[in-house]
């Protein structure tokens, strides 16, 4: 028979267990049956031992205690790692625990064995022992690092123990959070105490140092403030930028930014302000642990106490006979405080000239009082007068040249400075003639207005009559040349026309015979008549005077010129050929508008040489030139025709001429007379010449030159009468 014994499944860890099944007695199953004998037990086989082997992990299951998983340990910290022995605790067992360097740690950095004390230990468990400990230590290395991760794992259990099969129970990660200011400790790279000047050195570079770690991107915000303790504001107008950000990219350790003073032309005293490193972003990771304050010293600028200089109408002053003082206006347009300046007469060391006219050195104590004049400017005062006393010695004499001395500004006090116009020129005249060359200097050199230019032109128009021929006229040319420089502006076209009228009067006066260089001044004023006309529009100008005529002044743009012809009086012509490249005649290579002018002089007074002063045909000179060109010999022919009021000019002996300014005489070099197409006897000479600018002609006349029709009839009648008389006389004999 079979007996079934069931073992209870109780999930209780147990070691190997045994129990015994014993046959105690034998009994018949049917009492009425006849059996040979009563049943009995075997003498030895009456019991059986049943063994229940160990089950439900009697030696235990190893795992890390929950408190020992997913650890975050700062540098220098340690943790007690607990290994648990769950389930059974039978027998002596062991398990190995090790630290592990991980490679796949996501955004963190893999910790190395230098970041912690490595563990590689076998933990021994005695019978009945449920846990064991090991200490994990993190190294404090002082090295800035971002989050680092390593692992801790159980392995190799012995004595029948097992490792837990639950996820995360036998291994875990340990995170060492970022440390030692891994995003940086920010501050200025040095102690700044710098000086800036709005006018000379308006900017300075400040450098921010990133100490400790250089991980990640960090923004440092700075702000300008008036005081060390953080009072801000009031600096927006003074600085180009009063606040800003310095952005550090990952691994950048130094970065600079510029503090610049605004160039505002506002007078400002010396001030001190500060640049403060206000905060960093992200503030949870980076710190401002270094020097956070930089001192900036701004010097006074824009002449905080003003700029001293002479007023426009006091920079050149002409003192006439009878003047006892010279009043020079000194200006200080602005100033934040009371200040002063010295007005000092200065003795010149060398003789000088006024438009070529000799001038002498004015003598202190004889011509003027040489004492300095202190001028004090209170706040709000913008102008004071420096008065220089003139002495009466030799004043009014007509045989003394003008004399000069200067007055300078010096020794400004406080924060004031001396400006560009710090010198005044005083011209002391000794002649009572108000139309002297010196009289015009103060107006011409002080940026005259158009009405003032008109006054000067009117005065200049009278000046030649009061000058001695020769040297005095040379000075006059220098004066007019300077007048042209200041008068050639758009508002002075009428002035140029008026000045040509002055030259027309001079052309009629024998005083100016032989002064051909006046023609260059006429040319300049002729150009001024179209100076204001815009390119590329072609403009012409024509004006006729008694002794000369500006027949055409035409402005052209570009490099090519199509040619032009002008008609004179009575029927003279002057033709300028086409030119493909005007630039070759332009000494300054301007490539701008060009002006070609024609001037007809109706007498040759200026063009009368000292020798060989034979008259030119019709007493006429024609002039042609290109503005900006210095060429006098050109590779093209200028064609001109000059008529005569006489009956005819023969084709014999005539010559074509140009005025040689270097020799001051007429020359026929490179000029040729053209054969007239209308017959041998015409009323003009036609020429071609390669010399510029002043052209003329001479001609020989035969016996018929000068006889008109009436004269010829009279001659014929007389000859007829004489013939009749001779015939009658012959018949009578």
C-alpha positions as CSV (number, residue, x, y, z in Angstrom):
1,X,0.0,0.0,0.0
2,X,1.2,3.7,-0.6
3,X,1.0,6.4,1.9
4,X,1.1,10.1,0.6
5,X,2.6,12.7,2.8
6,X,2.2,16.4,1.7
7,X,4.9,19.0,2.6
8,X,3.6,22.4,3.4
9,X,4.8,25.2,1.1
10,X,5.1,28.0,3.7
11,X,7.7,30.4,2.0
12,X,9.7,30.5,5.1
13,X,13.4,30.2,4.6
14,X,14.4,27.0,6.3
15,X,17.5,24.9,6.4
16,X,17.3,21.1,5.5
17,X,14.7,19.4,7.7
18,X,13.8,15.7,8.4
19,X,11.0,13.8,10.0
20,X,10.3,10.1,10.5
21,X,7.3,7.9,9.5
22,X,7.0,4.8,11.8
23,X,4.8,1.7,11.5
24,X,3.6,1.2,14.9
25,X,1.3,-1.9,14.6
26,X,-0.3,-4.3,12.2
27,X,-4.0,-5.1,12.3
28,X,-6.1,-7.2,10.0
29,X,-8.6,-5.3,7.9
30,X,-11.3,-8.1,8.1
31,X,-11.8,-9.6,11.5
32,X,-14.0,-12.5,10.2
33,X,-11.6,-13.7,7.8
34,X,-9.6,-16.7,8.5
35,X,-5.9,-16.0,8.3
36,X,-3.1,-18.3,8.9
37,X,-1.7,-16.0,11.5
38,X,-2.0,-12.5,12.9
39,X,-0.2,-9.7,10.8
40,X,3.0,-8.4,12.3
41,X,5.6,-5.8,11.7
42,X,8.9,-6.4,10.1
43,X,11.6,-6.5,12.6
44,X,13.7,-3.7,11.0
45,X,11.7,-2.1,8.2
46,X,9.1,-0.3,10.3
47,X,10.2,3.4,9.9
48,X,11.3,5.8,7.1
49,X,13.1,9.3,7.4
50,X,11.9,12.0,5.1
51,X,14.2,15.0,4.4
52,X,12.9,18.5,3.4
53,X,15.8,20.1,1.7
54,X,16.7,23.8,2.3
55,X,14.3,26.1,0.6
56,X,13.1,29.8,0.3
57,X,16.7,31.2,0.3
58,X,17.8,30.0,3.6
59,X,21.3,31.4,3.1
60,X,19.8,34.8,2.3
61,X,19.5,37.3,-0.6
62,X,21.9,40.2,-0.8
63,X,20.9,43.7,-1.7
64,X,21.8,47.3,-1.0
65,X,19.7,49.0,1.6
66,X,17.4,51.6,0.1
67,X,19.3,54.4,1.9
68,X,22.4,53.3,0.1
69,X,21.1,53.7,-3.5
70,X,20.9,56.7,-5.7
71,X,23.3,58.6,-3.6
72,X,24.4,62.3,-4.0
73,X,27.6,62.9,-2.0
74,X,29.5,66.2,-2.0
75,X,33.2,66.3,-2.1
76,X,34.7,65.4,1.3
77,X,31.5,63.5,2.4
78,X,31.3,59.8,3.2
79,X,28.4,57.4,3.4
80,X,27.8,54.2,5.3
81,X,26.8,51.6,2.6
82,X,24.5,48.9,4.1
83,X,24.3,45.5,2.5
84,X,21.3,43.6,3.6
85,X,20.9,39.8,3.9
86,X,17.2,39.2,3.4
87,X,15.3,35.9,3.5
88,X,17.3,33.3,5.3
89,X,20.2,33.9,7.6
90,X,21.4,30.3,7.9
91,X,25.1,29.7,7.7
92,X,28.2,31.8,7.1
93,X,28.1,33.5,3.7
94,X,29.8,36.4,1.9
95,X,29.3,38.9,-0.9
96,X,31.7,41.2,-2.8
97,X,31.0,45.0,-3.1
98,X,32.9,47.2,-5.6
99,X,32.9,50.8,-6.9
100,X,32.6,51.0,-10.7
101,X,33.7,53.6,-13.2
102,X,30.8,54.2,-15.5
103,X,31.0,55.4,-19.1
104,X,27.4,56.1,-19.9
105,X,26.4,58.9,-17.5
106,X,24.2,61.1,-19.7
107,X,24.8,64.8,-19.1
108,X,27.1,64.2,-16.2
109,X,30.8,63.6,-16.3
110,X,32.2,60.2,-15.5
111,X,33.9,60.2,-12.2
112,X,37.4,58.8,-12.1
113,X,39.0,56.8,-9.2
114,X,40.7,60.0,-8.1
115,X,37.3,61.4,-7.2
116,X,36.5,58.8,-4.6
117,X,38.2,56.1,-2.5
118,X,37.7,52.9,-4.5
119,X,36.0,49.9,-2.8
120,X,36.7,46.3,-3.6
121,X,35.7,44.3,-0.5
122,X,34.3,40.9,0.5
123,X,31.6,41.3,3.2
124,X,31.4,38.2,5.6
125,X,28.1,37.3,7.1
126,X,28.0,34.9,10.1
127,X,25.1,32.6,10.7
128,X,22.1,34.7,11.6
129,X,23.8,38.0,10.5
130,X,21.4,40.1,8.5
131,X,23.5,43.1,7.4
132,X,27.0,44.4,6.9
133,X,28.4,47.9,6.3
134,X,31.2,49.5,4.2
135,X,32.2,53.2,4.2
136,X,32.2,55.1,0.8
137,X,34.3,58.3,0.9
138,X,34.4,61.1,-1.7
139,X,37.7,62.9,-2.3
140,X,37.8,66.7,-1.8
141,X,40.2,67.5,-4.6
142,X,39.6,71.2,-4.9
143,X,39.2,70.9,-8.7
144,X,36.1,72.6,-10.3
145,X,34.0,69.9,-11.7
146,X,30.5,69.5,-13.0
147,X,28.2,66.6,-11.8
148,X,30.2,63.4,-11.8
149,X,28.8,59.8,-11.6
150,X,30.2,56.4,-10.7
151,X,28.7,53.1,-9.7
152,X,28.5,50.7,-6.7
153,X,27.7,47.0,-7.3
154,X,27.4,43.7,-5.4
155,X,28.7,40.5,-6.9
156,X,30.0,37.0,-6.1
157,X,27.8,35.8,-3.2
158,X,29.0,32.6,-1.4
159,X,27.5,30.0,1.0
160,X,24.4,29.5,-1.0
161,X,23.4,33.2,-0.8
162,X,22.0,34.9,-3.8
163,X,21.9,38.4,-5.2
164,X,18.5,40.1,-5.3
165,X,16.8,39.9,-8.6
166,X,15.0,43.2,-8.0
167,X,16.1,46.0,-10.3
168,X,18.4,48.5,-8.8
169,X,18.9,46.5,-5.6
170,X,22.4,45.2,-6.2
171,X,23.9,48.2,-8.0
172,X,23.4,51.9,-7.9
173,X,24.8,55.2,-9.2
174,X,26.6,57.7,-7.0
175,X,26.5,61.4,-8.1
176,X,29.1,63.9,-7.0
177,X,27.4,67.3,-7.6
178,X,29.2,70.0,-9.4
179,X,31.7,71.6,-7.0
180,X,34.5,74.1,-6.5
181,X,32.6,76.8,-8.4
182,X,32.5,74.8,-11.6
183,X,30.8,77.6,-13.5
184,X,33.3,80.2,-12.3
185,X,34.0,82.8,-9.7
186,X,33.9,86.1,-11.4
187,X,35.6,89.4,-10.6
188,X,37.7,92.1,-12.2
189,X,41.1,90.8,-13.3
190,X,42.9,93.6,-11.4
191,X,42.2,96.6,-9.2
192,X,41.2,99.3,-11.6
193,X,41.8,103.0,-10.9
194,X,42.0,104.4,-14.4
195,X,41.8,107.9,-15.9
196,X,40.0,108.8,-19.1
197,X,39.7,112.1,-21.0
198,X,36.8,112.7,-23.4
199,X,38.9,114.6,-25.8
200,X,42.1,112.6,-25.9
201,X,41.5,109.1,-24.5
202,X,37.8,108.6,-24.0
203,X,37.8,104.8,-23.6
204,X,39.3,102.2,-21.4
205,X,39.1,98.4,-21.4
206,X,38.1,96.5,-18.2
207,X,38.8,92.8,-18.0
208,X,36.7,90.3,-16.1
209,X,38.5,87.2,-14.8
210,X,36.7,83.9,-14.5
211,X,38.4,81.9,-11.8
212,X,37.7,78.3,-10.6
213,X,35.7,76.4,-13.2
214,X,35.0,77.4,-16.8
215,X,32.0,75.1,-17.4
216,X,28.9,76.4,-19.1
217,X,27.9,79.8,-20.4
218,X,27.7,82.6,-17.9
219,X,26.6,86.2,-18.2
220,X,28.0,88.9,-16.0
221,X,25.9,92.1,-15.8
222,X,27.7,95.4,-15.0
223,X,26.3,98.9,-14.3
224,X,27.9,102.3,-13.9
225,X,27.2,104.0,-10.6
226,X,28.1,107.4,-9.1
227,X,29.4,106.1,-5.8
228,X,31.0,103.1,-4.3
229,X,27.9,102.1,-2.3
230,X,25.8,101.7,-5.4
231,X,24.1,105.0,-6.2
232,X,23.5,104.8,-9.9
233,X,21.9,107.1,-12.4
234,X,23.1,110.4,-13.9
235,X,25.7,108.7,-16.0
236,X,23.5,107.9,-19.1
237,X,24.5,111.1,-20.9
238,X,28.1,111.0,-19.9
239,X,28.7,107.4,-21.1
240,X,28.1,105.7,-24.4
241,X,26.6,102.8,-22.4
242,X,25.9,103.0,-18.7
243,X,25.3,99.2,-18.3
244,X,25.8,96.0,-20.2
245,X,26.6,92.3,-20.2
246,X,29.7,90.3,-20.5
247,X,28.9,86.9,-21.9
248,X,31.4,84.0,-21.2
249,X,31.1,81.0,-23.4
250,X,32.1,77.6,-22.0
251,X,35.9,77.4,-21.2
252,X,36.4,81.2,-21.6
253,X,38.3,82.5,-18.7
254,X,38.9,86.2,-19.5
255,X,36.8,88.8,-21.3
256,X,37.0,92.5,-21.6
257,X,34.5,95.3,-22.2
258,X,35.0,98.9,-23.1
259,X,33.8,101.9,-21.1
260,X,33.6,105.0,-23.3
261,X,32.8,108.6,-22.5
262,X,30.3,110.2,-24.8
263,X,31.7,112.9,-27.0
264,X,29.1,115.4,-26.2
265,X,30.9,118.8,-26.4
266,X,29.3,119.7,-23.0
267,X,31.8,121.2,-20.6
268,X,32.2,118.9,-17.6
269,X,34.4,119.1,-14.5
270,X,36.5,116.2,-13.4
271,X,34.4,113.4,-11.9
272,X,34.9,109.9,-10.5
273,X,32.4,107.0,-11.1
274,X,32.5,103.3,-10.7
275,X,31.7,100.2,-12.7
276,X,30.0,97.6,-10.6
277,X,29.7,93.9,-11.5
278,X,26.1,93.5,-10.4
279,X,25.0,89.9,-10.9
280,X,25.6,86.7,-12.8
281,X,23.3,84.4,-14.7
282,X,22.8,81.6,-13.8
283,X,23.2,82.8,-10.2
284,X,22.7,79.2,-8.8
285,X,25.9,78.0,-10.4
286,X,28.3,81.0,-10.8
287,X,29.3,83.5,-8.2
288,X,30.8,87.0,-8.0
289,X,33.5,86.3,-5.5
290,X,36.3,88.5,-6.8
291,X,36.8,92.3,-7.1
292,X,33.5,93.8,-8.2
293,X,34.2,97.5,-8.4
294,X,36.4,99.5,-10.9
295,X,37.1,103.2,-10.4
296,X,37.0,105.5,-13.4
297,X,38.4,109.0,-13.2
298,X,37.1,111.3,-15.9
299,X,39.1,114.4,-16.4
300,X,37.5,117.8,-17.1
301,X,36.6,118.0,-20.7
302,X,35.3,120.3,-23.4
303,X,37.1,123.1,-21.5
304,X,35.0,123.0,-18.4
305,X,36.0,126.6,-17.7
306,X,35.8,127.6,-21.3
307,X,37.9,128.1,-24.4
308,X,39.6,131.4,-24.9
309,X,40.2,132.8,-28.3
310,X,39.9,136.0,-30.3
311,X,36.6,136.9,-31.9
312,X,36.4,136.6,-35.7
313,X,36.6,140.4,-36.3
314,X,39.6,140.7,-33.9
315,X,42.0,138.3,-35.4
316,X,43.4,140.8,-37.8
317,X,43.0,144.5,-37.0
318,X,44.2,147.5,-38.9
319,X,45.0,150.6,-36.8
320,X,44.9,153.8,-38.8
321,X,46.5,157.1,-38.0
322,X,44.6,158.8,-35.2
323,X,43.8,155.5,-33.5
324,X,45.1,155.5,-29.9
325,X,44.0,152.0,-28.9
326,X,43.2,148.7,-30.4
327,X,40.3,146.8,-29.0
328,X,40.5,143.1,-29.4
329,X,37.5,141.0,-28.4
330,X,38.3,137.8,-26.5
331,X,35.5,135.2,-26.2
332,X,34.7,132.4,-23.8
333,X,31.5,130.9,-25.0
334,X,31.0,128.7,-21.9
335,X,32.5,128.2,-18.5
336,X,31.4,126.5,-15.3
337,X,33.4,128.7,-13.0
338,X,35.3,132.0,-12.8
339,X,38.5,132.0,-14.9
340,X,41.0,134.4,-16.4
341,X,43.4,134.7,-19.3
342,X,46.4,136.9,-20.1
343,X,46.3,139.1,-23.2
344,X,50.0,139.5,-24.2
345,X,51.5,141.8,-26.9
346,X,54.3,139.9,-28.7
347,X,57.3,141.4,-30.6
348,X,57.8,139.8,-34.0
349,X,61.4,138.6,-34.7
350,X,61.4,139.0,-38.5
351,X,60.1,141.4,-41.0
352,X,57.1,140.3,-43.0
353,X,54.9,141.3,-45.9
354,X,51.3,142.2,-46.4
355,X,50.2,140.9,-49.9
356,X,53.8,141.3,-50.9
357,X,54.2,144.8,-49.6
358,X,57.0,145.0,-47.1
359,X,56.0,145.6,-43.5
360,X,58.2,146.4,-40.5
361,X,58.3,145.1,-37.0
362,X,56.2,147.3,-34.6
363,X,58.3,148.5,-31.7
364,X,57.2,148.2,-28.1
365,X,57.4,151.5,-26.3
366,X,57.4,153.4,-29.6
367,X,54.4,152.0,-31.6
368,X,52.5,150.3,-28.7
369,X,52.5,149.7,-25.0
370,X,53.8,146.1,-24.4
371,X,52.1,145.3,-21.1
372,X,50.0,142.2,-20.5
373,X,46.3,142.6,-19.9
374,X,44.7,140.2,-17.5
375,X,41.0,139.5,-18.4
376,X,38.7,137.9,-15.8
377,X,35.6,136.1,-16.9
378,X,32.9,135.6,-14.3
379,X,30.3,132.8,-14.8
380,X,28.0,133.8,-17.6
381,X,30.4,136.3,-19.2
382,X,31.2,135.3,-22.7
383,X,33.2,138.3,-24.0
384,X,35.8,140.7,-22.8
385,X,37.8,143.4,-24.5
386,X,41.6,143.4,-24.5
387,X,42.7,147.0,-25.1
388,X,46.2,147.7,-26.4
389,X,47.4,151.2,-26.2
390,X,49.0,152.7,-29.4
391,X,51.6,155.4,-29.2
392,X,51.6,158.6,-31.4
393,X,55.2,158.6,-32.4
394,X,55.6,159.0,-36.2
395,X,51.8,158.4,-36.7
396,X,50.6,160.2,-39.8
397,X,53.9,160.0,-41.7
398,X,53.4,158.9,-45.3
399,X,56.9,157.5,-45.9
400,X,56.8,154.7,-43.3
401,X,55.7,151.2,-44.2
402,X,53.0,149.5,-42.1
403,X,54.3,147.7,-39.1
404,X,53.0,144.5,-37.4
405,X,52.9,143.1,-33.9
406,X,50.9,140.2,-32.5
407,X,48.8,139.8,-29.4
408,X,48.5,136.3,-28.0
409,X,46.3,134.7,-25.3
410,X,48.2,132.8,-22.5
411,X,48.0,131.4,-19.0
412,X,44.4,130.5,-18.7
413,X,43.4,129.7,-15.2
414,X,41.4,126.8,-13.7
415,X,40.1,124.3,-16.3
416,X,40.1,126.8,-19.2
417,X,42.0,126.2,-22.4
418,X,43.3,128.3,-25.3
419,X,41.5,127.8,-28.6
420,X,42.7,127.7,-32.2
421,X,42.4,131.4,-32.7
422,X,44.8,132.5,-30.0
423,X,46.7,135.1,-31.9
424,X,45.6,138.5,-33.2
425,X,47.6,140.4,-35.8
426,X,47.7,144.2,-35.4
427,X,48.7,146.2,-38.5
428,X,49.7,149.7,-37.6
429,X,49.5,152.0,-40.6
430,X,51.2,155.4,-40.8
431,X,49.6,156.7,-44.0
432,X,46.5,158.8,-44.0
433,X,45.5,157.3,-47.4
434,X,42.6,155.1,-46.5
435,X,43.0,153.1,-49.7
436,X,46.3,151.4,-48.8
437,X,46.8,147.7,-49.3
438,X,47.0,147.1,-45.6
439,X,43.5,148.6,-45.1
440,X,41.9,145.6,-46.7
441,X,43.7,142.8,-44.7
442,X,41.4,142.7,-41.7
443,X,38.3,142.4,-43.8
444,X,39.7,139.9,-46.4
445,X,41.3,137.6,-43.8
446,X,38.3,137.5,-41.5
447,X,35.9,135.5,-43.6
448,X,34.1,138.4,-45.2
449,X,30.4,138.4,-45.9
450,X,29.2,139.1,-49.5
451,X,28.4,142.8,-48.6
452,X,31.9,143.2,-47.1
453,X,33.4,141.7,-50.3
454,X,31.5,144.3,-52.3
455,X,32.9,147.0,-50.1
456,X,36.4,145.6,-50.6
457,X,35.9,145.4,-54.4
458,X,34.8,149.0,-54.5
459,X,37.9,150.0,-52.4
460,X,40.2,147.8,-54.5
461,X,38.8,149.5,-57.6
462,X,40.1,152.8,-56.4
463,X,43.4,151.5,-55.0
464,X,45.4,151.3,-58.3
465,X,45.1,155.1,-58.8
466,X,46.8,155.7,-55.4
467,X,49.7,153.3,-55.9
468,X,53.0,154.0,-57.5
469,X,53.5,152.2,-60.8
470,X,55.8,149.2,-60.7
471,X,56.2,147.7,-57.2
472,X,53.0,149.1,-55.8
473,X,51.0,147.4,-58.6
474,X,52.7,144.1,-57.9
475,X,51.4,144.3,-54.3
476,X,48.0,145.1,-55.7
477,X,48.1,141.9,-57.8
478,X,48.8,139.9,-54.7
479,X,45.9,141.6,-52.9
480,X,43.5,140.9,-55.7
481,X,44.7,137.3,-56.0
482,X,43.9,136.8,-52.3
483,X,40.6,138.5,-52.7
484,X,39.7,136.0,-55.5
485,X,40.4,133.1,-53.1
486,X,38.0,134.4,-50.5
487,X,35.4,135.7,-52.9
488,X,35.0,132.6,-55.2
489,X,31.9,131.4,-53.5
490,X,28.4,130.9,-54.8
491,X,27.2,134.2,-53.4
492,X,30.0,136.2,-55.1
493,X,29.1,135.7,-58.8
494,X,28.0,139.3,-59.0
495,X,31.2,140.3,-57.2
496,X,33.2,138.6,-59.9
497,X,31.3,140.6,-62.5
498,X,31.9,143.8,-60.6
499,X,35.6,143.1,-60.2
500,X,36.0,142.5,-64.0
501,X,34.5,146.0,-64.3
502,X,37.4,147.2,-62.2
503,X,39.9,145.5,-64.5
504,X,38.1,147.1,-67.5
505,X,38.9,150.5,-66.1
506,X,42.5,149.5,-65.4
507,X,42.8,148.4,-69.1
508,X,41.9,151.9,-70.2
509,X,44.6,153.5,-68.0
510,X,48.2,154.1,-69.3
511,X,49.3,153.5,-65.7
512,X,49.0,149.8,-66.2
513,X,50.7,149.5,-69.6
514,X,52.8,146.3,-69.8
515,X,51.1,144.5,-66.9
516,X,50.0,141.4,-68.7
517,X,49.8,139.4,-65.5
518,X,46.6,141.2,-64.7
519,X,45.0,138.9,-67.4
520,X,45.5,135.9,-65.1
521,X,43.3,137.7,-62.5
522,X,40.6,138.5,-65.1
523,X,40.7,134.8,-66.0
524,X,40.1,133.8,-62.4
525,X,37.1,136.2,-62.0
526,X,35.8,134.8,-65.3
527,X,35.8,131.3,-63.9
528,X,34.0,132.6,-60.8
529,X,31.0,133.6,-62.9
530,X,30.1,130.0,-63.3
531,X,31.6,128.5,-60.2
532,X,28.2,127.9,-58.7
533,X,26.6,126.3,-61.7
534,X,26.1,122.6,-61.1
535,X,27.4,119.9,-63.4
536,X,26.7,118.4,-65.9
537,X,24.5,121.3,-67.1
538,X,26.3,123.5,-69.6
539,X,26.3,127.2,-68.6
540,X,27.4,130.2,-70.5
541,X,28.1,133.8,-69.4
542,X,28.6,136.8,-71.5
543,X,29.4,140.4,-70.5
544,X,30.7,143.3,-72.5
545,X,32.7,146.2,-71.1
546,X,34.3,149.2,-72.8
547,X,37.7,147.7,-73.1
548,X,37.1,144.0,-72.9
549,X,34.4,141.4,-73.3
550,X,33.8,138.0,-71.7
551,X,32.1,136.4,-74.7
552,X,31.6,132.9,-73.4
553,X,32.3,131.0,-70.2
554,X,31.0,127.4,-70.6
555,X,31.1,124.7,-68.0
556,X,31.4,121.1,-69.1
557,X,31.5,117.8,-67.1
558,X,33.3,114.6,-67.9
559,X,36.5,114.1,-69.7
560,X,35.5,115.0,-73.3
561,X,35.0,118.4,-74.8
562,X,33.1,118.8,-78.1
563,X,34.6,122.1,-79.1
564,X,33.1,125.6,-79.1
565,X,33.5,128.8,-81.0
566,X,33.0,132.4,-79.9
567,X,32.4,135.6,-81.9
568,X,34.0,138.9,-81.1
569,X,33.7,142.5,-82.3
570,X,33.2,143.2,-85.1
571,X,33.4,139.7,-86.6
572,X,36.4,138.1,-84.9
573,X,36.2,134.5,-84.1
574,X,38.0,132.0,-81.8
575,X,37.4,128.3,-82.1
576,X,38.4,125.7,-79.5
577,X,38.7,122.2,-80.9
578,X,37.2,119.0,-79.6
579,X,39.3,117.2,-76.9
580,X,38.8,113.6,-76.0
581,X,40.5,113.7,-72.6
582,X,40.5,117.0,-70.7
583,X,42.1,115.2,-67.8
584,X,45.5,115.2,-69.5
585,X,45.6,119.0,-69.1
586,X,44.5,118.9,-65.5
587,X,47.4,119.1,-63.1
588,X,45.3,118.2,-60.1
589,X,43.6,115.3,-61.9
590,X,40.3,116.5,-60.6
591,X,37.9,114.7,-63.1
592,X,35.2,117.3,-62.3
593,X,33.6,120.1,-64.2
594,X,35.8,122.0,-66.6
595,X,35.4,125.5,-67.7
596,X,36.6,126.9,-71.1
597,X,36.7,130.7,-71.3
598,X,37.0,133.3,-74.0
599,X,38.0,136.9,-73.3
600,X,38.4,139.6,-75.9
601,X,40.7,142.5,-74.9
602,X,39.8,145.6,-77.1
603,X,43.2,147.2,-76.5
604,X,46.6,145.7,-76.0
605,X,47.7,148.0,-73.2
606,X,48.5,145.2,-70.8
607,X,50.3,143.3,-73.6
608,X,52.8,146.0,-74.6
609,X,56.3,144.7,-74.4
610,X,59.2,147.0,-73.3
611,X,60.9,146.4,-76.7
612,X,59.4,145.6,-80.1
613,X,56.2,147.4,-79.2
614,X,54.8,147.5,-82.6
615,X,51.0,147.4,-82.4
616,X,49.0,144.2,-83.0
617,X,46.3,144.1,-85.6
618,X,43.2,146.2,-84.5
619,X,44.8,146.6,-81.1
620,X,43.1,143.4,-80.1
621,X,44.1,140.4,-78.0
622,X,42.0,137.2,-77.7
623,X,42.4,134.9,-74.7
624,X,41.3,131.2,-74.3
625,X,42.0,128.7,-71.5
626,X,40.9,125.6,-69.7
627,X,40.2,125.9,-66.0
628,X,42.6,123.9,-63.8
629,X,45.1,123.6,-66.7
630,X,48.6,124.8,-66.3
631,X,49.4,124.0,-69.9
632,X,50.7,126.8,-72.2
633,X,51.6,124.6,-75.1
634,X,48.9,122.1,-76.2
635,X,48.9,119.4,-78.9
636,X,45.8,120.9,-80.7
637,X,45.2,124.0,-82.8
638,X,43.2,126.9,-81.5
639,X,41.9,128.8,-84.6
640,X,41.2,132.5,-84.4
641,X,40.4,135.3,-86.9
642,X,41.1,139.0,-86.2
643,X,39.5,141.6,-88.5
644,X,40.7,145.1,-89.3
645,X,38.7,148.2,-90.0
646,X,41.0,149.0,-92.9
647,X,40.0,148.0,-96.4
648,X,42.2,145.0,-96.7
649,X,45.1,143.0,-95.3
650,X,47.5,141.5,-97.8
651,X,48.6,138.0,-97.6
652,X,52.2,139.0,-97.3
653,X,54.2,139.6,-94.2
654,X,51.6,139.1,-91.5
655,X,52.3,137.0,-88.4
656,X,50.2,135.2,-85.8
657,X,51.3,135.8,-82.2
658,X,51.0,134.5,-78.6
659,X,52.0,136.3,-75.4
660,X,55.0,134.6,-73.8
661,X,54.4,135.4,-70.1
662,X,57.8,134.1,-69.1
663,X,59.5,136.7,-71.5
664,X,56.8,139.3,-71.2
665,X,56.7,139.7,-75.0
666,X,55.0,138.5,-78.2
667,X,56.2,135.4,-79.9
668,X,55.2,133.6,-83.1
669,X,56.5,130.1,-82.1
670,X,54.0,127.3,-83.1
671,X,51.6,129.9,-84.5
672,X,50.8,129.9,-88.3
673,X,48.9,132.2,-90.6
674,X,46.3,130.5,-92.7
675,X,45.8,131.2,-96.4
676,X,42.4,132.9,-96.7
677,X,39.9,131.1,-98.9
678,X,38.1,134.2,-100.2
679,X,41.0,135.8,-102.1
680,X,44.3,137.4,-101.4
681,X,43.0,140.7,-100.1
682,X,40.7,140.4,-97.1
683,X,39.9,142.4,-94.0
684,X,41.2,139.8,-91.5
685,X,44.0,137.4,-90.6
686,X,43.2,133.8,-89.7
687,X,45.6,131.9,-87.5
688,X,46.2,128.6,-85.9
689,X,48.2,128.4,-82.7
690,X,49.2,125.8,-80.1
691,X,50.0,128.3,-77.4
692,X,47.7,129.6,-74.7
693,X,46.1,131.7,-73.5
694,X,46.6,135.2,-75.1
695,X,46.6,135.5,-78.9
696,X,47.0,138.3,-81.4
697,X,48.2,139.1,-84.9
698,X,50.2,141.6,-86.9
699,X,49.8,142.5,-90.6
700,X,51.6,144.4,-93.3
701,X,49.6,146.7,-95.6
702,X,50.4,147.6,-99.1
703,X,49.8,151.0,-100.7
704,X,46.1,150.3,-101.2
705,X,45.5,149.7,-97.6
706,X,43.5,152.4,-96.1
707,X,42.0,153.8,-99.4
708,X,38.3,153.7,-99.7
709,X,36.0,154.0,-102.7
710,X,35.8,157.8,-102.5
711,X,39.5,158.2,-102.4
712,X,39.9,156.0,-105.5
713,X,37.3,158.0,-107.4
714,X,39.1,161.2,-106.5
715,X,42.4,159.8,-107.6
716,X,40.9,158.8,-110.9
717,X,39.4,162.2,-111.5
718,X,42.7,163.9,-110.7
719,X,44.7,161.7,-113.0
720,X,42.1,162.3,-115.8
721,X,42.5,166.1,-115.4
722,X,46.3,165.8,-115.5
723,X,46.0,163.7,-118.7
724,X,43.8,166.3,-120.4
725,X,46.2,169.2,-119.4
726,X,49.1,167.3,-120.8
727,X,47.3,166.6,-124.0
728,X,46.2,170.3,-124.5
729,X,49.7,171.4,-123.8
730,X,51.1,169.0,-126.4
731,X,48.5,170.2,-129.0
732,X,49.4,173.8,-128.3
733,X,53.0,173.2,-129.3
